[in-house]
Amino acid sequence: MDGVKEAARSLLAVDLGLKAGVARYGGDGRLVAYRSTNFGSRERLKRGLGAVLDEAPGLAVVVVEGDRHLAALWEREATRRGARCVAVSPEQWRALLLNPSARRSGADAKESADALARRVIAWSGAPRPTSLRHDAAEAILIGLWGVIAEGWLPTLPPELAP
């Protein structure tokens, strides 16, 4: 793909919930920004998700994981903006990014996800967190799965391999 078009596109990953994790990746497949946000209610989520999508210039893809009813809200707004929406299950992205031993229990998976998300932050050159909430860490990994699934990164970079 043309370097200008590649640089201008972005992928937004969302760990769905009223307390949501959000991660934005650039066209080079590297993490650009991430955060946790607390919408507080479904109505505030409906009103606020457009502003979250506005933070992603050249939005091409939104990858969501979690509550399918909340996913429908994100999909509707992403589609309205001309972006595709892809749903992924935790099992799908964890199978690609985490060792089988790290997936034995929910606690193991959460701990491994946090450690890998911190490595993704460092590998991408994104600002280091003062604290990293679980939902933001998962959004980072959902996004990493997304850029690989979309072909923005051909494979998992060796520095991030489990």
ZIVEN-V569275 format. One record per residue. N is the residue number from 1. RES is the residue in three letters. SS is DSSP state (A for helix, B for strand, O for the rest). OMEGA is omega in degrees with one decimal (none if undefined). Layout:
BEGIN
n-><N/N>
res-><RES/RES>
ss-><SS/SS>
omega-><OMEGA/OMEGA>
END
This chain:
BEGIN
n-><1/2/3/4/5/6/7/8/9/10/11/12/13/14/15/16/17/18/19/20/21/22/23/24/25/26/27/28/29/30/31/32/33/34/35/36/37/38/39/40/41/42/43/44/45/46/47/48/49/50/51/52/53/54/55/56/57/58/59/60/61/62/63/64/65/66/67/68/69/70/71/72/73/74/75/76/77/78/79/80/81/82/83/84/85/86/87/88/89/90/91/92/93/94/95/96/97/98/99/100/101/102/103/104/105/106/107/108/109/110/111/112/113/114/115/116/117/118/119/120/121/122/123/124/125/126/127/128/129/130/131/132/133/134/135/136/137/138/139/140/141/142/143/144/145/146/147/148/149/150/151/152/153/154/155/156/157/158/159/160/161/162>
res-><MET/ASP/GLY/VAL/LYS/GLU/ALA/ALA/ARG/SER/LEU/LEU/ALA/VAL/ASP/LEU/GLY/LEU/LYS/ALA/GLY/VAL/ALA/ARG/TYR/GLY/GLY/ASP/GLY/ARG/LEU/VAL/ALA/TYR/ARG/SER/THR/ASN/PHE/GLY/SER/ARG/GLU/ARG/LEU/LYS/ARG/GLY/LEU/GLY/ALA/VAL/LEU/ASP/GLU/ALA/PRO/GLY/LEU/ALA/VAL/VAL/VAL/VAL/GLU/GLY/ASP/ARG/HIS/LEU/ALA/ALA/LEU/TRP/GLU/ARG/GLU/ALA/THR/ARG/ARG/GLY/ALA/ARG/CYS/VAL/ALA/VAL/SER/PRO/GLU/GLN/TRP/ARG/ALA/LEU/LEU/LEU/ASN/PRO/SER/ALA/ARG/ARG/SER/GLY/ALA/ASP/ALA/LYS/GLU/SER/ALA/ASP/ALA/LEU/ALA/ARG/ARG/VAL/ILE/ALA/TRP/SER/GLY/ALA/PRO/ARG/PRO/THR/SER/LEU/ARG/HIS/ASP/ALA/ALA/GLU/ALA/ILE/LEU/ILE/GLY/LEU/TRP/GLY/VAL/ILE/ALA/GLU/GLY/TRP/LEU/PRO/THR/LEU/PRO/PRO/GLU/LEU/ALA/PRO>
ss-><O/O/A/A/A/A/A/A/O/B/B/B/B/B/B/O/O/O/B/B/B/B/B/B/B/B/O/O/O/O/B/B/B/B/B/B/B/B/O/O/O/A/A/A/A/A/A/A/A/A/A/A/A/A/O/O/O/O/B/B/B/B/B/B/B/O/O/A/A/A/A/A/A/A/A/A/A/A/A/A/O/O/O/B/B/B/B/O/O/A/A/A/A/A/A/A/A/O/O/A/A/A/A/O/O/A/A/A/A/A/A/A/A/A/A/A/A/A/A/A/A/A/A/A/O/O/O/O/O/O/O/O/O/A/A/A/A/A/A/A/A/A/A/A/A/A/A/A/A/O/O/O/O/O/O/O/O/A/A/A/O/O>
omega-><178.5/-177.3/179.4/179.3/179.6/-178.5/-175.1/-176.3/175.5/177.6/177.9/178.2/-176.8/168.3/-168.4/175.6/172.2/165.4/-171.5/169.2/-178.0/177.2/179.7/178.4/174.9/-178.3/177.0/177.8/179.9/178.6/179.3/-176.3/179.1/177.6/170.1/176.0/-179.6/179.5/175.8/179.4/179.7/-179.7/177.6/174.9/179.5/-178.8/-171.7/-174.5/175.5/178.7/177.3/178.9/178.1/-179.4/-176.9/179.6/179.4/-176.5/-179.8/-173.8/170.8/178.3/-177.0/174.5/177.6/-174.5/-176.1/178.2/175.3/178.5/-179.6/178.1/179.4/-179.1/-179.5/-178.0/177.9/-179.5/178.2/-179.2/177.8/178.3/174.6/175.8/-179.0/175.6/178.3/176.8/176.6/-179.2/-179.3/-175.6/178.5/179.5/179.8/-167.5/-175.4/174.2/176.0/-179.9/179.6/-177.9/-176.8/-179.4/177.5/-179.8/177.4/-178.5/-179.7/179.3/178.9/178.6/178.8/-179.0/-179.8/178.9/177.7/176.7/177.3/178.4/-179.8/-179.8/-177.8/-174.7/178.2/178.4/179.3/-177.4/168.2/169.9/-178.4/178.7/-178.3/-177.7/176.9/178.2/178.8/177.5/177.3/-178.1/174.6/178.1/177.6/174.9/-177.2/-178.7/175.0/179.5/179.9/-179.4/178.4/168.3/-177.1/179.4/174.8/179.3/-177.6/179.4/-177.3/-177.4/179.7/none>
END
